[in-house]
Structures are given as structure tokens and as C-alpha cells.
């Protein structure tokens, strides 16, 4: 990401959900009831927020996207979240934790597409 892996980093996530969650048949998250992609992703979100908090990070902002006002985007994103991590190392550590695997099925079942952008916050 950036040269100093010890500096704080923020992650901007854009989300587009499946209309119906797409669980593989052998998935632990698969249920006999159909749920929306957004509902499946929200199960993952609840889990991952706890994991990120244990690592010293957190959610800065999140919400529904109302409309794109300026610019050319190839996708019509439905929601976004900005996550804060104490460092790049912390961000990457999250992906290696076994505890993070718990919600992975819900994440993949829920999302049709996502875009993840890392940035360093400007000094205030």
C-alpha cells in the first residue's frame, strides 16, 4: 500500500449485493430459506466489525448510496463503508485470522461486486 506499514490506513469499500444470497450448496451459511444478498453480507459485517475492533480498528462511516452526482463509474454501487486500521500490517493481519473465516461464506454469498480502495487520511 504505502511505504510505512506502521502508519494508519483507511479502506473505502463499495458494495453491490446479489438480489438473493448465492451460497454454495456445501456452505455452512447456507439455509433452507432464501435471504437477500444484503442480509447475508450484514451477517458478515456484524462479525468482521468485532474482529477489526480487536485489532484496534473500526468503522468510520457507512451508508446507502443515494445517487452518483459527478463522474463516470462503471457500477451502480448500493452502499459503502470506510474502515480504519492502525496500520497496513493490521489490515493484512485481519485476512490471516481464523476468526475472520467464520463470516466469509456470508460475505461471498451476499456480494455481487465490491471495490476496495486503501488510502491514508490527510492530516487535519
N, C-alpha and C positions, 0 to 999 in steps of 0.2 A: 504494500500500500504506500507508505511513505518511509523515508529513511530512518526516522527514530521510532522504533517499535514500542517505546515506553510512553509515548505521548498519547493523550486521549484521542479517540476516534469516534465519529458518529456514522451511522449506517442509515441511509434513506432507502426504504423498501416500498415498491409499488406492487399492488396486488390486483389480480383479475381472477375471479372464482369460477369454478365449474358450477353449472346450474344444479347438478346433483353430484354429490361426492363420488369419486371414482376409486373405490377401494379395490385392490386386487382380491380375488376370492380367498386366498390364504392369509389375508391381513388380520392382525389382532384387533384393529379398529373397526373391521367390517361388522355391520349389524344387519339384522333382517329388515330393519326399517330404512327407507331412503331418507337421507338428510341432505341439506344443501351443502354446496362446497364451502360457503362462508361459515356455516355451523361447524363443519369438520375442521376448518382452519382455526376457528375460535377455540376449539378443544386444545389444539396445539399451542395457540397463543397463550392460554392460561398456564400451561406447563412451562413454556420457554421463558416467560416473564420471571418465574420463580428461579429458574436456572441462571438467568442473566443477573438477577439480584444477588444471588450467592457469589457471583464473580465480581460484584462491585459495580455493575452497570444498571441500566434501567431504560424505561421508555420515556422519551422526551415529549413527543406529540404523536397522536394518531387520529385518524378520522376518515370519513367518507369523502370521496372526491365528488364535488357537485358538477363542475364542468371545467374544461380546459379553455382558458381565456386567450392565451397567446402561444404561438409556437406550433411546431409540427411534431406530433407524436404518432407513432405507428399504431399505438394501442389506446384503447379507452379504458384506463385504469379505474377500478372501483373504490379502492381505499389505499391508504398509505400509513406508514409508521416510521418514526425516526427513533432509532435506538442509540444509546450512549454506552460506550465501553471505556474502561480506564486506559486501555492500550490495544494496539493491534494484536499483541500476544494473547490478551484476554478474549478478543473476538474469535481468534482461531482456536483457542482452547475450548470454547463452547462446543465446537464441532467434534472434538475428540472425546467428549464426556459421554460415558454410557448412559447417564441420566437423561441426556438430550435425545437419545434414540427412542425413548418412550413415546413421544408425540410425533415422530417422523411420519408414520403412516397417515395420520390426520392431516399433516401439512401437505403431503403429496396428493392425497385424495381430494383435498379442498381446492388447491390452486390449479387454474388453467394456465396461468403465466405469472411470472414475477420478474422484477428488475431490482437489483441490489446495487446501491452506489455508496462507496465509502468516501467520507470527507472529513477534514479537520475543521473544527469550528473556528471562526475568526475570533481574534482576541477582542474583548469588549473594551 
